[in-house]
Amino acid sequence: MAYDADETRRRILAAATAEFAEHGLAGARVDRIAAAAACSKERLYAHYGDKESLFTAVLNASFAHLGEAASADFASVEDFAVAVFDHLVDNPANQRLLAWARLEQRHDWAASFGVLESVRATSVGHLERLVGASLAVDATAASAEAPPWSPDDLFALVLAIASAWVQLPGLPDDQPRTPDVDAQRAIVRVAVGRLLD
């Protein structure tokens, strides 16, 4: 069987995502990542360099996945917000990775600037278009004023609303709580709609 470098990189990224989400950069162990990826540490280092570079690759991949979720041609700002919410629900490790990067303060944010700027530009472009379209449709109504914030600020607010439940602390094991994701999704839609009223 021929060696498949792309498949090896995919396995390493998947294993590293799980390891870094659980333990952060400082607590993650390359030997555990290599074992979970079914490759040697030498192969891992050959593909990604050091542990910090691997963390950057994992974090940038998580940002890129958010960018993919935000790249559809949405019909409304609410639809955009729900897509971001659904992405965060489906990819809980991504929020943990971002939290670790902020907490540990060891990530080289300059190494993530390109992918972050791409996500921001795509998202803000959608929001500018969607807010402009809603104003054009509602041009005769009293509510046809533009929101009092920039599209960048609107993007920050949408992200905050879409990630609201991720920010809550977990409950003790003896008090499990199963979130009602459909109800949360509906709240995101209504809350973001009210931002534009």
Secondary structure, 3 states (H helix, E strand, C coil): CCCCHHHHHHHHHHHHHHHHHHHHHHHCCHHHHHHHCCCCHHHHHHHHCCHHHHHHHHHHHHHHHHHHHCCCCCCCHHHHHHHHHHHHHHCHHHHHHHHHHHHHCCCCHHHHHHHHHHHHHHHHHHHHHHHHHHHHHCCCCCCCCCCCCCHHHHHHHHHHHHCHHHHCCCCCCCCCCCCCHHHHHHHHHHHHHHHCC
